[in-house]
Amino acid sequence: MTARKRLLVTGREGQVVRSLLERTALHNDIDILVAGRPEFDLSAPASLATVIKSARPDLIVSAAAYTAVDQAEAEEELARIINAQAAGVIAEAAQALQIPVIHLSTDYVFDGSKMSAYVETDPVAPVSAYGRTKLAGEESVAAATDNHVILRTAWVHSPFGKNFLKTMLRLGESRDSVNVVADQFGTPTSALDIADAVIAIARNLLASGSPELRGVFHLTNSGRASWADFAEEIFRISADLGGPVAAVGRIPASEYPTPARRPANSQLDCTKLAAVHGVRMPDWAHSTKTVVTRVVQPLAASI
């Protein structure tokens, strides 16, 4: 009988963490260990190595991060401690234990000026504090250990926590219309699908020490959408389920100023992930339907 593998995941309430807890319940060969506050505080990186060592994991999923994109403009140093310094300490602990680390990063490491989807080797040039600190995290992880996978993902949504999809449905309960940016493009990505992909990648890393399996990979659902396209699809699905609906006013980003700049295009090409790890992500609209259905059905039942 094969021994169960212990995956240590950083964070307690994040969308990917909660999705991993749900998805690994379907597998009888993996145990998820969750490391979070107060004993595991990313803003105090010195505390991390001891917790990791005592957990005796077979692999670490470095999922927790400072993700308040706009707030990071005023708190870049705190964001850097969490997203870069702590990420490096986690990777150093993985290296000391001689185990792999999977680190989650972001599409915001790119400036958005490319017209087509970004590949892993495209030049990075973040235009926000959040993007800069996440890029620094990638660099810290890569410097600490070769036994890593860095996964850049984007526009994450799920039935858990706070995200754009749930915000739209909440606004649809009280408004007839919402204005949404129509000239920023990327790929809405389900944290449930991210969790499935992480489990598959973790298995590959634990089964083989091949350097080809390590490095930077892009991980999003397939396809391309603007924020307004995403909102329209959310409400279309919700309407079919009897849930909240609002008309979407399509506006340029210039009419919705934010403290942090967003890339005009941050679509990621995931060809490498499919070729190397055999992970092929579903279309974004298909996964959006899954998440909207899970969010709307409890809402409808309460009305």
N, C-alpha and C positions, 0 to 999 in steps of 0.2 A: 504494500500500500504506500503510495507516494505521500511524503510529509506535507502538511499544509504550509503554504508560504505566508509569511507575515509582512504585510505592507503597512508601513507607517505613513500616515497622511497628516500634513500640517494643517491646522485650522479645525474648527468645530462646526461653524455655521455656514461656511461658504457653499456656493452652489455646486461646485465640483465635488467637494467633500461629501455633502449630503447625497449627491447622486452616486458617488462611489459606494457609500454605505448601503444604498438601496440595491445597486446592481450586483455588488459582491455577495449579497444574500442569495443570489441565484447560482452561485458557484460553491462547490463543496471542497475546493482545494486552496482557498484563499481566506485569510483572516485580515480584517482591516483594524489597525490600531490608530486611534485619533489622538493627536497631540495638539493641545490648545491651552488657552489661558485658564488658570493663572500660572500653571507650572511651566508652560511653554509660551514665552512672550517674545514675539519677533522684534519688539522695540527694545528688548534687552538681550541682544544676541549671545552674550556670555552664558546665558542660562540654557542654551539649546543643546549643546553637545552632550551634557550629562543625561538629559532626558532621552536623547536618541540612543545613546549607548545602553542605557538601562532597559530600553524597549526590545533590544536584540532583534531588529527587523532584518528581513532578507532584501528589502528594497524600500527606498524612501520616495514618496510622491510629495514634492515641494509645491503645494497648491495655495497656501495662504499668502496673502499679499496686501499691500496698501493699494486699494483700487478706486479711491475717490478722485477721479480724474481732475475735476475742477479744483477741489480743495488742495490737491497736491501743488498747485501753483503757489499757494501761500505756505505750504508745509513741505517744501521739497527736501529739506534735511531729514525730517522724520520719514518721509517716503523712501529716501535713499537708505536709511538705516534698515528699514523693513524689507525693501525690495532688492537691495544690493548687498548690504553687509550681512544681514541675516541669511540670505540665500547662499552666500559664500560659506558661512559657518556650517550650514546644513550640508552643503556639498563636501566640505572638509571632513565632517563627521562620517559621511558616506565613504569617503576615501580611506579614513582610518579603519573603518569596519570592513573595507574591501567589498562593498556592495554597490549596486547601481542606484542612481538618483534620477528621477523624472521631474523636471522643473517646468512649470507652466509660465509662459511668457505671453506676449501680446502683438497684435498687428500694429500697435502704435509705435513700434520701433522704426516704422517707415514714415516718410514725410507726405505720402499720398500723391506725389506728382507723376507717378507712372500711370500710363493709360490702361495697361493690362494687369493681370494678376501678378503679384509679387512671388518670386521664387526665393529659396533660402539663401542663395548667393548674391542677391541684389544688395546694393549698398544701403546701409541703415543710416537714418538721419531723423531722429525723433524731433517733433515740433512742440512737445509739451513736457512739463516736469515729470509727469507720470511715465511717459515714453522714455525719457532719459534715465529714470531710475530703474525701469524694467530692463533696459538695454545694459545698464551697469550690472544688474543681476545676472543676465546671461553671461557677461564677461567674468563675473566672480565665480560662477559655477564652472565654466570652462577652464578657468585657471586652477581650480581646486582639484578637479578630477577629470580624467579622460572617460571614465565610466558613467557617462551622463547622456540623457536625452533631453533636449530643450524643445518644448512644444509651444509654438506660437499659435494662439487661437484668437477669437474675435467675437464681439457682439453676443456675449454669452447670456442665455436665458434658460429658465427651468421653472418647475412648480415651486421652487424654494427661494426664500429670501427676497431681495429687491432686485428688479431688473426692468428693462424697457417694456417687455411684453406685459408684465403684471401692472406696470404703471398705466399703459394704454387701457387695459381692461378696467382699472379703477377709475380712470378719467371718463370712460364710456358710461359708467354708472350715473354720472352727474352732469355730463355735458353732451350737447348735440353734435359738437364738432371740436376737433383738435387740429392745431397747426403742427406739421412735422416736416423736418428738413428733407428736401428731395434731391439735393445735389452732393450728398456724401454717400459713397458706395462701399459695400463690403459684403459680408455673409453672416446672417444670423445663425448662431450655432447653439444647439441644445447641449446643456451640461450632461444630460443623460447619455448622449452620444459620445461626448468627451470621455465620460466614465468608462463606457464600453471600450473605447479606443485605448485608454490608459491601461486597462486590464490586459488587453491583447498585447500591447507593447511590453508591459511588465513581464508577461510570460515569455516573450521572445528574449528579453534581456537576461532573465534568469536561466533560460535554456542554453544560451550561447554567449560566449565572450567576444564574438566577432566585432571588430571595430566598425564594420559597415552599419551595424544596427545602432550605433551611437552617433551623436551629433545633433544638429538642428533640423527640425522638421516642422512643416506647417500642418495644422490640424483645425479645419473648420468643416461645417456642412458644405455641400456642393452648391454651386450657383452663385448668383450675384443679385443684390437688391440695394435700393436706397432705404433710408430710415422710413420714408413715406410709403414705399412699397411694402415694407415689413408691417407697418401699422395697418395698411389696408388689408393685408392678408390676415392679420390678427382679428380684425373686426369682421371680415367675411366669414371666417371659421366660427367666430363667436355668434354671429347672426344665425348660422345654421343650427347652432346648439341652443338657441334661445337666450343667449347671454348678452352682455353689454355691447352696444354698438354706437359708433360716432362717425360722422363724416370726417374725412381727412383733408385738411387744407394743405396743399403742397407748397412749401416756401423755400427760398434759398437760405443757406446757412447765414448769410449776411443779415437776415431778419431775425435770427435767433442767436445773438452773441453770447458766448460763454467765456469764462476766464481762461480755459485751456483751448488751444487750437486743436481741431480734429483733422485727420488726413482726409482729403477729398476722395481718395480711393485707397482702400486698404484690403481689397480682395486678395486672398492668399491662394497660391497654386499648391495643391496637396498631392501632386503626382509622385513626388519622392516618397511620401509616407506609404502610398499604395504599393509602390514598386519594392520598397525595402521591407516594410513591416506587414504588408498584405492588408492594411486597414483602408477601407473605402467608406467614406461617410455618406449618409443619405442626403437627398436634396433638402435644402433649408425649409421649403414650404411643407414638405412631408413631416419634418420634425417639429415645425411650428404647430401643426395640427395636433400632434400628440400632446404637446405642452398646454396649448390653449384648452384642449378638451379636459385635461386634468385640473386646470385652474377654474374653468367655467362651470363644470358640473356641480361642485360644492356651492358656488355662488347661486346657481339656478335653484338648487335645492333649498336654499335659505330664504328665497323670495316668497 
